[in-house]
């Protein structure tokens, strides 16, 4: 049988090398482009979140009358295996509260741990309740005030590495805002007045004598940044919300059991709308939200609201849905 030369043309080695070199160059350019995009993304993520800062009040500014609260059990931290994960979970809760403008977080005990000294009367707080409430309060507090209210504590060991909540009242020195959080100074001034540290280069003088060391909300005059001496007025912590429509952080309340979540409401008349969350509940997509003034959303722990209901002797209900 005669052998014939293959009709397949021989590959030019020089052409093959040139094509490989071209592909390698294209891949290198793509990698460099990806790195530049990654650097840009990291730089943008490191920038502070733009705040809804109010430098002056006017008739066009509308306030917000309603409030949103949610209750969460401290036992959710018990599921985390390390102190770092416990802190991280608490930080995620604080971040979610800031994103959705939650005004109050209630940390309740759903385990009913009895006090060993007096098992009939008192209930001692679980470890998770203490740690969760402390981290939430720490993250809500403006950075320049934390040293005044939070001494070194084991629960806050990893709080410094958590993502900042960057709420509107977490102001920097160069942020111009008519509202600021502050702590009353112990410096002596004229009678009937006191100085408040509000995170600026100089303290603010208010026409009210207050006990040193307490946290207050101060309203400054418009254009205060041009005054040689700062003067302000102590107002209710809710005023930035009700008059200016600003989200001004959340309050943390500790409840010894599930029933205290409802009975301990700080609002007159309590919560006019309460919602419970459960895998056995109604699909949220089919629910209609009525108008409300004070909304409360209650979350259960790993064992659900059923476990919290069972641990509370003050409640006669057999099913969590009877509470809402």
N, C-alpha and C positions, 0 to 999 in steps of 0.2 A: 504494500500500500504506500503510495507516494505521499510524502509529507509536504505540506504547503506552508509558506511563511504566514504567520498570523497577520490578519488584516488590521489588528488593533494598533494604532499609532503609539510610538514610544513617547513617554512623558518627558517633557523638557525639564531637566533638573533646575535650571535657572528660573524658569517660570514658576515652578512649584515653590521654590524658596521665596520668591517675590510675593506669592499669594499668602504664604504662611506669615511672612513679615508684616504684610498689610493687615491680616486678621489680628495679629498680636498687637499692632498699633491701635486698631479700633477698640479692642478689649481694654487696653490701657487707658484710652481716652474716656471710655464708658465708666471705668472704675474711678477715675479722677473726678468725673462729673458727679457720680454718686457720692463721693466723699465731700464735695463742695455743697451738695444739697443737704447732706447729713449735718455738716457744720452749721449751715444756715438754719436748719430746723432746731438744732440744740441751742443756738444763740437766741432764736425767737422764743423758745420755751423758757429760757432763763429770764426773759424780760418780765417785769411786774405786770400783773393783770390790770388793765385799765379800770379805774374806780369811778363810781358815780358820785363824785365829790361836788359839794355845793358851796360855792364861794359867797353866795348871797341869797337872801329870801325875797320873794316877790309874790304878787297875787297870782301869777301864772303857775306857781309851784303847788302841786296837789299832794296831800298827805295820803296815808294808807291807814284805814280804820281797823281792818280785820287782822287777825293773828293766826299763825300756823304753829302748832306744837306737835311733837311726836314723842312717844314713850318707847323705851327700849330697855330690855333687862340686862343687868350687869353680867349675867351668866354667859353671855355670848363670848366673853373673853376667856372663859374657862376652857373653851374648845381649842384655843391656840396653844401650840406646844412650847413656844419660846417667848421670853419677855419682848423681843423685837417684834414678833408677830402680833402680840397683844397691843403694843403701842401703835403698830401700823394699822390695825383694824380700827382702833379709836380715832386715829387720824383720818381714816376714810369716812367715818361717820361725821366728824367735824366738817370735813370738806363738802360732803353731800348737803349738810345743813346750811352751809354758806352759799352753795350754788343755788339751792331752792328757797333761800330766804326764810329759813325756819327761825321763829322767834323764841321758842322754848324747847329744851330737850329735858325730858323726865327720865331719869335713870332709876329703875325700880328693881326690887329684889323679888325674883320669882321662885326662890327656893325655900323661903320660910325657915331660915336657920335660927334656931332658938338660942337665946343667951344662956350659957351654962350656969350662971349665978341666979337667974330668975326666969325659969323656963315658961312661967305662966303669963308674965306680963310683957317682957321686952323681946324684941327681935334685933339681933346684931346684924349690921350690914355685912353682906358677903364681900369677899376680897375683890371680886370683879366689879361690884358696884362702886367701891371706893376708888379703884384705879381708873375705871372708865370716866367717872364724874370728874376726877382730878385732871386727867389729860384733856377732857373736853373744855374745862374751865381755863386751863393753861393756853390752849390753842385759840380760844375766843379773845383772850386778853391781848391788847396791843403790845408789841414787842418792847416798847420803852417803859412799860409799866410792870412787866413780869418780875423784875428783880424786887419790886416792892411787895408783891403778893405771893410769890412762889419761891420759898427757900429750897435748897437742894433736897431732893426726895427720891427714893428708889423708884417710885412709879413714873417719874419724869426722866429717868436715865436715858431713854432713847427718844424723848420728845423733840429734842433739838434737831434730829435728822429727818423729821417728818416734813412733808410738803406744807408750805405755809397756806393758811386759808385766805389770806390777803383780803379781808373784809374791808368795807368802806371806812370803818373807823380805825383801821390799822394804817395810820397816816405817817408819812415821812416828814422830815423837818421842812422840806421845801413844798409840801402840799398845802395849798390854801383852802381851808374849810372853815365855815362858821361854827361848826360843831367839832368838839374834841373831847376825848376821854382823858381824865387826869386823876392825880392822887393829891390829897391835901397835904401841904408841906407843914413842917413843925417850926418854920421861921416865924418870929414874932413880928406882927405888923400892928397898925392902929386898931383900936377896939371896934368890934363889929365887922371885921374883915379877916380874910385869910388869903394865903398864896396857894396856888394850885399848879403842880407840875403837869404840863400838857404836851410834852414832847417837843417843845420849841427851845430856842436858845435862852429865853428868859421866862420866868414864872408869870402866871396870870393872877391879877388881883381881883377878887370877887367880894361883893358887899354882903358877906354872910360869914359868921364865925362857926367853923366846923371842926370836928375832931380830927387831928392829924392822922394820916394813914388810911383814910377811907377813900373809896373810888367814887368819882362824880363825873357827870356829863356837863360840859361848859359850852355856853353859846357865846361866841365872840362877835364883836361889831364888824360890819362889813368894812373892808379896807384896813383891818387891824395890822396887816403886815407893814404898813407905813407909820404906825404909831411907835413912839419911843418907849412907852410903857403899855403893857398889855392889860386890858380890863375886860371882864366878862361876867356872865350871870350863870349861876348853877341852875340847871333845868332838870326835868324828869328824863330818865334814860329813854323813855318812849317818844319824846318830842321829835327827834330826827325822823322817826317813822310817821307820826301822826300829822306833823306840820309840813315836813319837807319830802315825805315819801321815800326816805332813805332806808336801806336795810342797815341796821345798827347792831348786828350780832345777835347772839342768843343768850338766854338765861338758862342755867343748869339747876334743875331741882331734883333732889333725891327723895324717892318714895320708898317706905319700908315694905310695901306690898302692892298688889294690883289695885285694890280698892282705893288706896291713897293717891293713885294717879288721878282719879276722878275727883275725890273729895278735897284734895289739896290745891285745886286750881287757884292761881293768883288773880283771876279775873272775876269781876262781880257777876254773879249768876252762873259761874262755871263755864264749861264748854257747851255751846249750843249744837254742835255737831261732832260726833265721835265715830271713828271708823276703826274696825279691828281687821287685822290681816291674818289670813289662814288659808291653807291649801284646800280646806273644806268649804270655804266661803263662796260667795257669788263672783262670777267673772267680772273683773273690774271694767272690762270693755262694755258691759251691758248696764253699768250703774250710771245714774244721773246724779250729778253733784248739785244739791240745793244751795241756796245762798246761806252764808254763815257770817258770824262775827268772830267766833273763836273756834277754830278747827283743831281736833285732837286725833292723831293717827297712832294707834297702839300696835306695836310689833311684839311678837312672842319670841321666846328663845329657841333653842334646838328642839325642845319637846313641844313647842307651840304654846298658845294661850291656854290650852287645856291644863297644862302643868302649873301655870301661874294661878289659874282659878282654883285648882285643887289645893294649892299650898296656902291660900288665903282663907282664913276662918271667918272673915267678916262678910264674905259673899255667899249668898244662898243659891245662886244660879247653878244649874247643872250643865249648861252649855255656854261657851263664850259668846255666842251670837245673842244671848239674852241680855248682854251688857251694852249692846250697841243699837 
